[in-house]
Every structure is written in structure tokens, then in C-alpha cells.
């Protein structure tokens, strides 16, 4: 028997697909971490504006806390009863604040001058010429 055959007997076959997907996900996380670790943090932060720096910091700390959540679950500890849950909620709050700031930046800005000119020109204003002469005939009158 090979080593793989021995491992197959150690866990139920129903969870094999889940374990394969988990292993693939771990590989993806490992690749991302290698990519992020290849560039120094100070070098990376110099290239980003403050809002992007905040996003990077929040994603990093959220990822670390999420990985700790998974670690607790693998150790048989209920992460919902651990302080890591409050930490993740706190981070999510800050992520929402950053999202609001980003959305406000993307929102279209109102040019008050242009809007007032548009409204002023779109409204009909009576003047002396319009009051005395009418270009439309009255009801029942024919044009000659």
C-alpha cells in the first residue's frame, strides 16, 4: 500500500472533495503571501496613497485574524466565543468606514453654478412682449 492509500483510510471518503478544495485554497494563500512578502512593506506603502494604505492594512489584519479563527476551529475551540470574533467585527467596522469614504470620492459632485443656470434657462419667464402678443390663436379663431 502506498502512503496515499493509508491517508485515505484515516478520514471518511465523503470529505475528500472538501479537503482537496481546502488544500487548493491553502496553496493560493501561500502564493499570495509569497507575493506580498517579496516586496518590502515600506516600499509598498510609499507607492500607495493614504486611503490605499488603510485598505492594505485592513485587509492584512483581517486576513491574519481570519487565519487565527480557522486555527482555533482546528484546535476544537469555538471561535465565536473567543475575543477574535470582536476583533473581526471591529475590523469590519473600519472596512465599512473606508468603503464609505471611497464611495463619497466616487460620487458625482454637483456644480451649483451650472445647475442654477440650467434651471434658470429652463424656466419660462413672462416678459412684456409675451404678455401682449400671443403666437398661438385663441380657441375658435382661425388663422388668416
Secondary structure, 3 states (H helix, E strand, C coil): CCHHHHHHHHCCHHHHHHHHHHHHHHHHHHHHHHHHHCCCHHHHHHCCCHHHHHHHHHHHHHHHHHHHHHHHHHCCCCHHHCCHHHHHHHHHHHHHHHHHHHHHHHCCCCCHHHHHHHHHHHCCCCCHHHHHCCCCCCCCCCCC
